[in-house]
Structure formats: structure tokens, C-alpha cells
């Protein structure tokens, strides 16, 4: 072998050792730290392989299987969730199946498992980061703003069954706050149709006997927001209930007897704290 050939071989070896060898499939292990994310990955893989394989949230996938995913698959999967079809027209179709936050979270959960975390470029990278995938989420958001998407269910009125269950959970505990304080606060807020912040501002001297009706109470109201004039905040009449779970008169009597016995000099109705941050602490 000539000297020139030996030099060429040495240079080739140096070039090869500058880069890491190809990653073997068995050297990569699917992340398992987020168990709540596995459902979404299984759902995606079922969509991708339908109808051949039925995966569950306990299924484990290899690196090669996950690298088969591409932006088109992710886009169509999210589109099916929102529009119940794989191809949609944002000007005609309405995403009435799920909210934009739902598919955004689904994308985030699946992204957690992707072997490549970089942006998708030239067929390589994380397919969930492709512009076409983000466009689906953007289109659903626009539809929601125009009242063409699924109605927002994050805020809704509390049902009677849920309210009763709240009181039941509190009263199952043995400490004084859970047995008496918190149920009283809940009923006080329910009776006055107030905000949590408003209830925390009430003072001990606010509730009193009604000057005319001996079967009712009267109370000054402490509105923390949206009230700028005193005439917009008249005293409220507090009535009892034939249902002892909803009767604020019974609950308030029990509460005041035990509360004032412990804290005779209390300033606020629902806390013994008299500091400047008493209301903030109680609200939190």
C-alpha cells in the first residue's frame, strides 16, 4: 500500500469518527413519565393503523414505529377530532366536536413521545411542530370566536346535585372547619348569590335580626367589585328553607355559636384573623 493510499484511509477514518453512528432502534426507549399522555398516543396510533391494530394506553411503541408518523397523519387525526372528517374547509365546516384547547393538548401530549424534538424540516423532525398541524388549531380557534365551534363548557352554573355533594364532602370530615365553617360559607354565598371574594369581606356585625319580620334575618352586603354607589347595595333579607341542607338560618346559628365562643373579638364573619391580609388569606 502506497503512502498516498494510507493518508487517504486515515483521512476517511477521521471523517467517519467526527459523527456519531446511526442510532439503533433498540437503544431508544419510549418515555413513560407521563402516564396520562399515553391515551392520546394510543388513539393516534389506532387512527394511523386503522383498522389493523387496536392499541391501548399500555401499549409501548418502538422508535421506528413513531418515526413513521408525519405531519399529514397528525393533521388528519386532529381534524377528525374537531370536524369528524379528515379533510375540511374552514370557511364551510364547523368544528363542533371538541374545543381548540382539547386538540392543542392532544398535540402536546403526542409531542412528548416523539423521538425527534426539532422542528419538522425536509421530512425529519417532530411532526407535531409542522405549520399545517398548527393551522388546524388556529382554524378551530377562529371558528370558536365566530361562535361556529363547540360551546365552551369550562364555566357553567353549579347544579343542585353538585352543591349537595360539596356540602356532603365537607361534613364527612371531623375537623371544625370542614364540619361547620366551610358549609356555612357555601350556604352564605349560595343564599346571597355572591362571589367567593364578596363572602370573605363580610364582618361579624353585618347579619342581624330583621326589624319587621321575626322569621328572617337582614344583612349588609360587602360587594368587592362592580358596585360604586352605596344605594346600589341595599340590605338583603335572609330567609330560611324547608330543606335543612339549604337552611342558612340553622347553619348560621350553629356557626356563630361555636365561632364567637372561640373568637369573641373577631372582626370578620368567617375568619378569626384581624390582620390587613385577613380577607386575602381567607379567599386563598
N, C-alpha and C positions, 0 to 999 in steps of 0.2 A: 504494500500500500504506500502510495507516494505521500510526501509531506503535505501537498495541497489537499489530498483526499482526507487526511487526518484532521487538518484545520477545518475543513468543511463539516466533517462529522461533529467536531467539538462545538462549532457554532450552532449546528442544528440541535444538539443536546441542550445548549444554553437557552435557545429559543423555546424549546419544549418545557423546560423546567421553570420558566418565568410565569407560567399559568397553571392554575390548579387543574387536576384531572377532572373529567366529566363526573358529575355527581351520580352515584349509583342509586337505583330505586330503593334498595333495602337499607340505605344509610339515612333515609328521611322517615321520620315518624310523624303521623298526623297529630296536631295539637289536641290535647284533651282537657285543658284548663278551664274551658267554658262549656260546661255540660248543657246549659240552656240554649247554646247555639246549635247543637247537633241536630235538632229537629229540622231547622231550616236547611242545613246541608243535605240531610236525607231527602227532604222534599224536593230540592233542586236536582239531586241525582236521580230520583224517581222520574222527574219530568224529563230529564236528559235521556234516560234509558227506557222510557215507557214504550211498550208495555212489558218489556222483558223481565226486569228485576224489580222487586219490592224491597226497598231498604227501610230500616228503622233508625231511630235516634241512637241505637247502639252499634250501628254499622261503622266499620273502620275502612278507610279508603287509602290506596297507595298513592304515591306521588304521581305515577304515570296516569292513573285514573283522573286525578284532579287536573293534571296538565292538559287533558283532553277538552276541558271547558274553555269556551271562548266568549267574547262579548255578545255574540249573537244569541247564544244559549241563555246567558244571564238576562239579556234584554227581553227575550221572548218569555222567559219564566216570570219576570216582574210584570210584564204586560198582561200575562194570563191572570195573575193575581188581581190586578187592578181593573182590567177591562173584560176579563173572561174570554179573551181571544188573543192569539199570538201576534196578530198584525192589527194596528188600529190607526184611525185618523183622528188626530187631536181636535180638529175642527168639527167633527161629527160625533164621534164616540164619547160617551161619558164614563169615567172611572168610578162606577157605583159600588164596586165590590169591597175595596179597602181604602184606607186613607193613605196619603203620601208618606206619613210617618211610619206606617207599617211596612211599606216596601223599602223605605230607606233603612229601616232597622234590619230587614231581611238581607239587604245587600251588605250591610256592615257585618252581620253575623257570618255570612258566607265568606267574606273577605278575610276573616280571621284564619280560615283554614288554607288559604291559597299558598302554595309553595313559593311562588314569586310575589314579592311585595311591591315591586316597582311598577310604574305606570305602563300600560299596555302600548307597546311600540313594535311595529313590524312583526306582529304575531307572537310576541313574547312579553310576559309580564303578568300583572294582576288583571284579569278580565273585568272585574267589578269596577275598575277605575277608568274604563273607556267612556268617551264622551257620549256615545249612543245610550249607554246604561243610565247615565246621569240625566239624559234628556227625558227619559220616561218619567223619572221622579219629578222633573221640572214641569212636564206637561200635566201631571196629576195635580200638582200644587196650583197651577194656573186654573185648572178646572174647578178646584175647590174654592178659589177666590171668586169665581164667577157663579158659584152655587150650582155647579154641574157635577160635583163629586159626591162621595159618600158623606152623609151628615156627621158632624163631629159629636162623638159620644163621650168625650173626656169630661164634660161638665153637664150634669143633669140634676133634676130635683131628687132629693133623698126620698125613698119610698118609706111608707109606714113600717113595712116588714123590716127594712134595714135599720130604721130608727129603734124599733123594739129590740132588735138583735144587739145594737150598740149598748143599750141600757142593760141587757141581759149579760153581755160580756163583762161590763164593769162590775155588776153586782155579784158575779161569781167569785171575785177576788175578796180576800179577807181584810185588806187594809182600809182605813177610814176614807182615804181619798177616793178609792175606787167604789166603795160602798155608798158614799154619801156626797162628797164634793163633786165629782165628775158627772154623776147623773143629774144633780141639781143644776149644774152649769148647762148641760144639754137641754133640760126641760125649760130653763130660763130663756135660752136662745130660741128654742122652738116656739115658746109662747109669745115672745116679742117679735118673732120673725127677724132676728138681728144677725149681725156678723159676729164672728168669734172675737174680733178686735173690740167691737162695741161692748160685748158682755164683760170683758176684762176691765172696763173702765167704771163699772158700777161701784158705788160706795155703800157702806153699811146702812146709812140713813136714807137711801133712795126709796126702798119699798116701805110702805106704811099702810095703815088701815084706810079704807075708803071713807070719806066724810059723810056719804049718804047711804051707801049700800053696805050693810054689815056682813054680807056674804062674799065680799070682794076685797081685793087689795088695790092700791094705787101706787104707781112708781114713777119717779122721774127717769127720763131716758138719757143715756150717755152716748150720743151718736159721735163716732170718731171721724166720720167723713161725710161729705155731701150735704151737711147741714151748716148753714152760715148765719141763720137767724133763730133766736130763741122761740119765736112764735111758730116756727116750723117743727118744733119739738115739744108738743104738749105732753102732759102726764098721761100715762096709759093705765087702763083698767085691767086688772089681772083676775081672771075667773078660774074657778076650779073645773074639774072634769069628773064625769061618772066612771071613768076608767082610771083606776088607781095608779096605773103605769104612766098616765099622762097628767095626773093632777099635780100642778105646780104648788098648790096651797099646802098639800100634805108634805110634799118633798121639801119645800122651803122651810116649813115649820120644824121638820126633823133636822134639817141642816143648820138653821140658825141656833137651835137649842144646843147642839153639840159644838158648833163653831164658836159662838160667843162665850160658851163655858170655858173653852180653851184660850181664846184670844179676846178678852173683854175690851181691849183698847184698839182693836183692828179698825183700819180706815177704809179699806176696800172690802167689797162684799165677798169676794172669792179668794182672797189671799191674806195671810197674816203679815206679809211683807209691807213695810211702810216707807221703803226707800224710793228714790226717784225713778228707779228702773223696775219698780214692782209690777207695773202693767206689762212691760215688755217681757219680763221673766215669766209671768203667768201665761201670756199669749204663746210664747215659745214652748 
